[in-house]
Amino acid sequence: MGRILLKGTEIQVPNTVGAGSSFSEATVVRLANPSTTDYVITVSETNAGPTIGTFTMLANTTELLEKQPSHTVHVNTGTDVLGTKVGFTG
């Protein structure tokens, strides 16, 4: 298994439609949900664009999300989910 290459600073995933983050045009984002609440993560073409898809991020989990550089990510509510741009090393 490869290692994660840190490529950015961790931030709170925006919780407003139209305010999503591309995480500096990341193609891979590490998401962390350290809370006891499940959240819905949405990936959109752009902040004002159509939704690509959604998934539920379970409480106390991390996920690696692969996306296109221009796609943006936001959470349905709250400020618990954190994200950062990452890559992979050999």
N, CA, C and O atoms as a GROMACS GRO file, in nm:
protein
  360
    1MET      N    1   0.085  -0.119   0.000
    1MET     CA    2   0.000   0.000   0.000
    1MET      C    3   0.088   0.124   0.000
    1MET      O    4   0.188   0.129   0.072
    2GLY      N    5   0.052   0.223  -0.081
    2GLY     CA    6   0.127   0.347  -0.089
    2GLY      C    7   0.106   0.435   0.032
    2GLY      O    8   0.017   0.412   0.114
    3ARG      N    9   0.188   0.535   0.042
    3ARG     CA   10   0.176   0.631   0.151
    3ARG      C   11   0.107   0.757   0.099
    3ARG      O   12   0.105   0.783  -0.021
    4ILE      N   13   0.051   0.833   0.191
    4ILE     CA   14  -0.016   0.959   0.155
    4ILE      C   15   0.087   1.071   0.153
    4ILE      O   16   0.166   1.086   0.247
    5LEU      N   17   0.085   1.149   0.047
    5LEU     CA   18   0.171   1.265   0.032
    5LEU      C   19   0.088   1.389   0.064
    5LEU      O   20  -0.005   1.421  -0.010
    6LEU      N   21   0.121   1.457   0.170
    6LEU     CA   22   0.049   1.578   0.210
    6LEU      C   23   0.079   1.691   0.114
    6LEU      O   24   0.196   1.722   0.089
    7LYS      N   25  -0.026   1.754   0.058
    7LYS     CA   26  -0.008   1.859  -0.041
    7LYS      C   27  -0.080   1.989  -0.006
    7LYS      O   28  -0.083   2.081  -0.087
    8GLY      N   29  -0.137   1.996   0.114
    8GLY     CA   30  -0.209   2.117   0.152
    8GLY      C   31  -0.238   2.119   0.300
    8GLY      O   32  -0.206   2.024   0.373
    9THR      N   33  -0.296   2.226   0.344
    9THR     CA   34  -0.333   2.244   0.484
    9THR      C   35  -0.477   2.199   0.505
    9THR      O   36  -0.564   2.229   0.424
   10GLU      N   37  -0.502   2.129   0.613
   10GLU     CA   38  -0.636   2.080   0.645
   10GLU      C   39  -0.728   2.198   0.677
   10GLU      O   40  -0.692   2.289   0.751
   11ILE      N   41  -0.849   2.194   0.620
   11ILE     CA   42  -0.950   2.297   0.644
   11ILE      C   43  -1.084   2.231   0.673
   11ILE      O   44  -1.104   2.113   0.645
   12GLN      N   45  -1.176   2.307   0.729
   12GLN     CA   46  -1.313   2.260   0.745
   12GLN      C   47  -1.378   2.256   0.607
   12GLN      O   48  -1.366   2.351   0.529
   13VAL      N   49  -1.446   2.147   0.577
   13VAL     CA   50  -1.517   2.136   0.450
   13VAL      C   51  -1.635   2.234   0.454
   13VAL      O   52  -1.714   2.230   0.549
   14PRO      N   53  -1.648   2.321   0.355
   14PRO     CA   54  -1.759   2.417   0.355
   14PRO      C   55  -1.894   2.347   0.364
   14PRO      O   56  -1.911   2.236   0.314
   15ASN      N   57  -1.989   2.414   0.430
   15ASN     CA   58  -2.122   2.354   0.452
   15ASN      C   59  -2.233   2.431   0.383
   15ASN      O   60  -2.348   2.425   0.425
   16THR      N   61  -2.198   2.503   0.278
   16THR     CA   62  -2.297   2.582   0.206
   16THR      C   63  -2.291   2.549   0.057
   16THR      O   64  -2.182   2.548  -0.002
   17VAL      N   65  -2.405   2.522  -0.004
   17VAL     CA   66  -2.410   2.501  -0.149
   17VAL      C   67  -2.358   2.628  -0.216
   17VAL      O   68  -2.399   2.738  -0.179
   18GLY      N   69  -2.270   2.613  -0.312
   18GLY     CA   70  -2.212   2.729  -0.379
   18GLY      C   71  -2.084   2.779  -0.316
   18GLY      O   72  -2.020   2.868  -0.371
   19ALA      N   73  -2.046   2.723  -0.201
   19ALA     CA   74  -1.923   2.765  -0.134
   19ALA      C   75  -1.823   2.650  -0.122
   19ALA      O   76  -1.727   2.660  -0.047
   20GLY      N   77  -1.846   2.542  -0.196
   20GLY     CA   78  -1.759   2.424  -0.188
   20GLY      C   79  -1.616   2.457  -0.224
   20GLY      O   80  -1.586   2.561  -0.283
   21SER      N   81  -1.527   2.368  -0.187
   21SER     CA   82  -1.384   2.385  -0.211
   21SER      C   83  -1.334   2.281  -0.311
   21SER      O   84  -1.376   2.166  -0.309
   22SER      N   85  -1.243   2.324  -0.397
   22SER     CA   86  -1.174   2.230  -0.486
   22SER      C   87  -1.047   2.179  -0.419
   22SER      O   88  -0.977   2.094  -0.474
   23PHE      N   89  -1.017   2.232  -0.300
   23PHE     CA   90  -0.894   2.199  -0.227
   23PHE      C   91  -0.772   2.221  -0.317
   23PHE      O   92  -0.691   2.132  -0.339
   24SER      N   93  -0.763   2.347  -0.367
   24SER     CA   94  -0.652   2.387  -0.455
   24SER      C   95  -0.641   2.296  -0.576
   24SER      O   96  -0.532   2.254  -0.615
   25GLU      N   97  -0.756   2.267  -0.634
   25GLU     CA   98  -0.766   2.182  -0.753
   25GLU      C   99  -0.707   2.044  -0.731
   25GLU      O  100  -0.638   1.990  -0.818
   26ALA      N  101  -0.736   1.988  -0.615
   26ALA     CA  102  -0.688   1.853  -0.580
   26ALA      C  103  -0.757   1.748  -0.665
   26ALA      O  104  -0.872   1.765  -0.706
   27THR      N  105  -0.686   1.639  -0.692
   27THR     CA  106  -0.748   1.522  -0.754
   27THR      C  107  -0.777   1.414  -0.649
   27THR      O  108  -0.856   1.324  -0.673
   28VAL      N  109  -0.712   1.426  -0.532
   28VAL     CA  110  -0.742   1.336  -0.420
   28VAL      C  111  -0.752   1.422  -0.294
   28VAL      O  112  -0.663   1.502  -0.265
   29VAL      N  113  -0.861   1.404  -0.220
   29VAL     CA  114  -0.883   1.477  -0.095
   29VAL      C  115  -0.901   1.374   0.018
   29VAL      O  116  -0.981   1.281   0.006
   30ARG      N  117  -0.827   1.392   0.126
   30ARG     CA  118  -0.848   1.310   0.244
   30ARG      C  119  -0.950   1.381   0.332
   30ARG      O  120  -0.928   1.494   0.376
   31LEU      N  121  -1.062   1.315   0.358
   31LEU     CA  122  -1.167   1.370   0.442
   31LEU      C  123  -1.164   1.297   0.576
   31LEU      O  124  -1.146   1.176   0.581
   32ALA      N  125  -1.182   1.372   0.684
   32ALA     CA  126  -1.186   1.314   0.819
   32ALA      C  127  -1.311   1.364   0.890
   32ALA      O  128  -1.339   1.484   0.891
   33ASN      N  129  -1.385   1.272   0.948
   33ASN     CA  130  -1.504   1.306   1.026
   33ASN      C  131  -1.482   1.256   1.169
   33ASN      O  132  -1.517   1.143   1.201
   34PRO      N  133  -1.423   1.340   1.255
   34PRO     CA  134  -1.393   1.297   1.392
   34PRO      C  135  -1.513   1.304   1.486
   34PRO      O  136  -1.499   1.276   1.606
   35SER      N  137  -1.628   1.340   1.435
   35SER     CA  138  -1.746   1.358   1.520
   35SER      C  139  -1.824   1.228   1.536
   35SER      O  140  -1.786   1.124   1.481
   36THR      N  141  -1.932   1.235   1.611
   36THR     CA  142  -2.020   1.120   1.631
   36THR      C  143  -2.143   1.128   1.540
   36THR      O  144  -2.241   1.056   1.561
   37THR      N  145  -2.138   1.215   1.439
   37THR     CA  146  -2.249   1.239   1.347
   37THR      C  147  -2.211   1.197   1.205
   37THR      O  148  -2.099   1.222   1.161
   38ASP      N  149  -2.304   1.133   1.134
   38ASP     CA  150  -2.284   1.104   0.991
   38ASP      C  151  -2.317   1.230   0.912
   38ASP      O  152  -2.407   1.305   0.948
   39TYR      N  153  -2.242   1.254   0.801
   39TYR     CA  154  -2.266   1.371   0.717
   39TYR      C  155  -2.275   1.329   0.571
   39TYR      O  156  -2.216   1.229   0.530
   40VAL      N  157  -2.350   1.406   0.492
   40VAL     CA  158  -2.359   1.383   0.348
   40VAL      C  159  -2.257   1.474   0.280
   40VAL      O  160  -2.258   1.596   0.297
   41ILE      N  161  -2.169   1.412   0.202
   41ILE     CA  162  -2.068   1.483   0.124
   41ILE      C  163  -2.119   1.495  -0.019
   41ILE      O  164  -2.167   1.397  -0.077
   42THR      N  165  -2.109   1.616  -0.076
   42THR     CA  166  -2.153   1.640  -0.213
   42THR      C  167  -2.036   1.686  -0.298
   42THR      O  168  -1.959   1.773  -0.256
   43VAL      N  169  -2.022   1.629  -0.415
   43VAL     CA  170  -1.923   1.672  -0.514
   43VAL      C  171  -2.000   1.733  -0.630
   43VAL      O  172  -2.092   1.672  -0.684
   44SER      N  173  -1.960   1.855  -0.669
   44SER     CA  174  -2.026   1.928  -0.778
   44SER      C  175  -1.926   1.961  -0.887
   44SER      O  176  -1.806   1.967  -0.863
   45GLU      N  177  -1.978   1.984  -1.010
   45GLU     CA  178  -1.892   2.023  -1.123
   45GLU      C  179  -1.813   2.149  -1.089
   45GLU      O  180  -1.692   2.155  -1.109
   46THR      N  181  -1.884   2.249  -1.039
   46THR     CA  182  -1.826   2.376  -0.993
   46THR      C  183  -1.916   2.423  -0.878
   46THR      O  184  -2.015   2.358  -0.847
   47ASN      N  185  -1.882   2.534  -0.817
   47ASN     CA  186  -1.966   2.584  -0.708
   47ASN      C  187  -2.109   2.610  -0.751
   47ASN      O  188  -2.202   2.588  -0.674
   48ALA      N  189  -2.127   2.658  -0.871
   48ALA     CA  190  -2.263   2.687  -0.920
   48ALA      C  191  -2.314   2.579  -1.014
   48ALA      O  192  -2.422   2.591  -1.071
   49GLY      N  193  -2.235   2.473  -1.031
   49GLY     CA  194  -2.268   2.371  -1.129
   49GLY      C  195  -2.349   2.256  -1.073
   49GLY      O  196  -2.382   2.253  -0.954
   50PRO      N  197  -2.381   2.162  -1.160
   50PRO     CA  198  -2.462   2.047  -1.119
   50PRO      C  199  -2.386   1.953  -1.026
   50PRO      O  200  -2.263   1.950  -1.023
   51THR      N  201  -2.462   1.876  -0.951
   51THR     CA  202  -2.405   1.779  -0.859
   51THR      C  203  -2.355   1.657  -0.936
   51THR      O  204  -2.425   1.604  -1.022
   52ILE      N  205  -2.233   1.614  -0.904
   52ILE     CA  206  -2.176   1.491  -0.961
   52ILE      C  207  -2.230   1.372  -0.884
   52ILE      O  208  -2.271   1.272  -0.943
   53GLY      N  209  -2.230   1.384  -0.750
   53GLY     CA  210  -2.279   1.275  -0.666
   53GLY      C  211  -2.265   1.308  -0.519
   53GLY      O  212  -2.205   1.408  -0.480
   54THR      N  213  -2.322   1.220  -0.438
   54THR     CA  214  -2.316   1.237  -0.292
   54THR      C  215  -2.287   1.102  -0.227
   54THR      O  216  -2.310   0.996  -0.287
   55PHE      N  217  -2.237   1.107  -0.104
   55PHE     CA  218  -2.223   0.987  -0.023
   55PHE      C  219  -2.229   1.026   0.123
   55PHE      O  220  -2.200   1.139   0.160
   56THR      N  221  -2.267   0.930   0.206
   56THR     CA  222  -2.271   0.954   0.350
   56THR      C  223  -2.137   0.916   0.410
   56THR      O  224  -2.090   0.804   0.393
   57MET      N  225  -2.078   1.011   0.479
   57MET     CA  226  -1.952   0.985   0.550
   57MET      C  227  -1.989   0.953   0.694
   57MET      O  228  -2.045   1.036   0.766
   58LEU      N  229  -1.956   0.833   0.734
   58LEU     CA  230  -1.991   0.787   0.868
   58LEU      C  231  -1.908   0.855   0.975
   58LEU      O  232  -1.797   0.902   0.950
   59ALA      N  233  -1.964   0.860   1.096
   59ALA     CA  234  -1.895   0.920   1.210
   59ALA      C  235  -1.764   0.848   1.237
   59ALA      O  236  -1.753   0.727   1.217
   60ASN      N  237  -1.665   0.923   1.283
   60ASN     CA  238  -1.535   0.869   1.323
   60ASN      C  239  -1.467   0.788   1.213
   60ASN      O  240  -1.410   0.682   1.239
   61THR      N  241  -1.473   0.839   1.089
   61THR     CA  242  -1.408   0.772   0.977
   61THR      C  243  -1.325   0.871   0.896
   61THR      O  244  -1.339   0.992   0.909
   62THR      N  245  -1.239   0.816   0.811
   62THR     CA  246  -1.168   0.895   0.711
   62THR      C  247  -1.193   0.831   0.575
   62THR      O  248  -1.215   0.710   0.565
   63GLU      N  249  -1.188   0.913   0.471
   63GLU     CA  250  -1.208   0.865   0.334
   63GLU      C  251  -1.110   0.937   0.243
   63GLU      O  252  -1.073   1.052   0.269
   64LEU      N  253  -1.067   0.870   0.137
   64LEU     CA  254  -0.990   0.933   0.031
   64LEU      C  255  -1.084   0.949  -0.087
   64LEU      O  256  -1.135   0.850  -0.141
   65LEU      N  257  -1.108   1.072  -0.127
   65LEU     CA  258  -1.202   1.104  -0.235
   65LEU      C  259  -1.123   1.144  -0.359
   65LEU      O  260  -1.047   1.241  -0.356
   66GLU      N  261  -1.142   1.070  -0.468
   66GLU     CA  262  -1.080   1.106  -0.594
   66GLU      C  263  -1.180   1.185  -0.677
   66GLU      O  264  -1.296   1.146  -0.688
   67LYS      N  265  -1.134   1.296  -0.735
   67LYS     CA  266  -1.223   1.384  -0.810
   67LYS      C  267  -1.144   1.455  -0.919
   67LYS      O  268  -1.022   1.446  -0.924
   68GLN      N  269  -1.215   1.524  -1.007
   68GLN     CA  270  -1.151   1.608  -1.108
   68GLN      C  271  -1.101   1.737  -1.041
   68GLN      O  272  -1.160   1.781  -0.943
   69PRO      N  273  -0.994   1.798  -1.092
   69PRO     CA  274  -0.938   1.918  -1.028
   69PRO      C  275  -1.039   2.032  -1.008
   69PRO      O  276  -1.032   2.103  -0.907
   70SER      N  277  -1.131   2.051  -1.102
   70SER     CA  278  -1.226   2.162  -1.091
   70SER      C  279  -1.347   2.130  -1.004
   70SER      O  280  -1.421   2.221  -0.965
   71HIS      N  281  -1.369   2.004  -0.972
   71HIS     CA  282  -1.484   1.967  -0.890
   71HIS      C  283  -1.470   2.022  -0.748
   71HIS      O  284  -1.360   2.029  -0.693
   72THR      N  285  -1.583   2.060  -0.690
   72THR     CA  286  -1.584   2.114  -0.555
   72THR      C  287  -1.655   2.018  -0.460
   72THR      O  288  -1.736   1.935  -0.501
   73VAL      N  289  -1.623   2.033  -0.333
   73VAL     CA  290  -1.676   1.945  -0.228
   73VAL      C  291  -1.738   2.031  -0.119
   73VAL      O  292  -1.681   2.132  -0.078
   74HIS      N  293  -1.857   1.989  -0.072
   74HIS     CA  294  -1.915   2.052   0.046
   74HIS      C  295  -1.993   1.948   0.126
   74HIS      O  296  -2.027   1.842   0.074
   75VAL      N  297  -2.019   1.980   0.251
   75VAL     CA  298  -2.091   1.892   0.342
   75VAL      C  299  -2.230   1.950   0.364
   75VAL      O  300  -2.250   2.071   0.351
   76ASN      N  301  -2.327   1.865   0.398
   76ASN     CA  302  -2.465   1.911   0.409
   76ASN      C  303  -2.489   2.007   0.525
   76ASN      O  304  -2.575   2.094   0.515
   77THR      N  305  -2.415   1.993   0.633
   77THR     CA  306  -2.435   2.077   0.750
   77THR      C  307  -2.315   2.061   0.843
   77THR      O  308  -2.236   1.969   0.827
   78GLY      N  309  -2.303   2.149   0.939
   78GLY     CA  310  -2.199   2.135   1.040
   78GLY      C  311  -2.061   2.177   0.994
   78GLY      O  312  -2.040   2.212   0.878
   79THR      N  313  -1.968   2.172   1.088
   79THR     CA  314  -1.830   2.213   1.061
   79THR      C  315  -1.731   2.108   1.109
   79THR      O  316  -1.614   2.138   1.130
   80ASP      N  317  -1.777   1.986   1.126
   80ASP     CA  318  -1.693   1.881   1.181
   80ASP      C  319  -1.601   1.816   1.079
   80ASP      O  320  -1.490   1.775   1.114
   81VAL      N  321  -1.643   1.806   0.954
   81VAL     CA  322  -1.565   1.734   0.854
   81VAL      C  323  -1.448   1.820   0.807
   81VAL      O  324  -1.465   1.937   0.772
   82LEU      N  325  -1.330   1.760   0.806
   82LEU     CA  326  -1.208   1.829   0.765
   82LEU      C  327  -1.156   1.767   0.637
   82LEU      O  328  -1.178   1.648   0.613
   83GLY      N  329  -1.088   1.845   0.555
   83GLY     CA  330  -1.033   1.793   0.432
   83GLY      C  331  -0.899   1.856   0.399
   83GLY      O  332  -0.871   1.969   0.438
   84THR      N  333  -0.817   1.780   0.326
   84THR     CA  334  -0.689   1.831   0.279
   84THR      C  335  -0.650   1.764   0.149
   84THR      O  336  -0.684   1.648   0.124
   85LYS      N  337  -0.578   1.837   0.067
   85LYS     CA  338  -0.527   1.786  -0.060
   85LYS      C  339  -0.414   1.688  -0.032
   85LYS      O  340  -0.322   1.718   0.044
   86VAL      N  341  -0.423   1.570  -0.093
   86VAL     CA  342  -0.318   1.470  -0.077
   86VAL      C  343  -0.287   1.405  -0.211
   86VAL      O  344  -0.360   1.422  -0.309
   87GLY      N  345  -0.179   1.331  -0.213
   87GLY     CA  346  -0.140   1.249  -0.326
   87GLY      C  347  -0.089   1.117  -0.273
   87GLY      O  348  -0.098   1.090  -0.153
   88PHE      N  349  -0.035   1.035  -0.360
   88PHE     CA  350   0.018   0.906  -0.319
   88PHE      C  351   0.164   0.897  -0.355
   88PHE      O  352   0.208   0.953  -0.455
   89THR      N  353   0.241   0.825  -0.273
   89THR     CA  354   0.381   0.798  -0.303
   89THR      C  355   0.400   0.648  -0.316
   89THR      O  356   0.313   0.572  -0.274
   90GLY      N  357   0.507   0.606  -0.371
   90GLY     CA  358   0.533   0.465  -0.395
   90GLY      C  359   0.576   0.385  -0.281
   90GLY      O  360   0.599   0.265  -0.295
   0.00000   0.00000   0.00000
